[in-house]
Amino acid sequence: MKLLVIPARGGSKRIPKKNIKIFRGKPIIERVINEALSSNLFEKLIVSTDSKEIAKVSLDAGAEVPFLRPNELADDYASTSEVIIHAINWYKQKGIFFSSVCCLYPTAVFIKSQDLIKASNELEKSKKEIFVFSAIAFNSSIQRAFYLDNNGYTKMFNPELYKKRTQDLVNAYHDAGQFYLASPSTWLIKSDILHKSKPYILPKWSAQDIDNQEDWELAEFIFDSIAKKDSKKTY
């Protein structure tokens, strides 16, 4: 039995009501719920929120909202892991247990059901206490990254690698911020999701953080570009 939890608190400040803001005709969380439901992967698909408004939108979209999240898990300091563990323990108290638990962010508007399915299969094949999480490659070699000193001049983090050929540098990746899959016991005992876990590599265009209005507009641009491209396909 598989559980999917979408953590969606109501206190977004930089983009008011971000999790239910209309994204190209639908609340953004509705698009994420619809895609997750279409995977037919999860026996329970819930939204963990402190907001009755978000709860209503989520219920209308087909998700369950079995509880309202307690206030101590709805401030700026509550971690994603704490929210997921709260959901696991809530069901455990009712005698309901799961083989795997997926956290999916409410603004992961480019999520595809087939990626959730493939990532879930990766977790089942691993037979280990690990996370399978969405990741993408950096656009350029991070070994050539630099910072600014106190005088505003550049300094390389790894100056000894400056003359290395690009093909000789190690490929680097980062968390795509879409989803995290693991067994309930992994969620309970593993505090560092990115350490010794299994990345599920996504295309670079499919991971767009939405933290401010500029991010939102960029996500809309990418969404429109994909829709336009898909409309030109012939079947």
Order of alpha helices (4+ residues) and beta strands (2+ residues): beta-beta-beta-alpha-beta-alpha-alpha-beta-alpha-beta-beta-beta-beta-alpha-beta-alpha
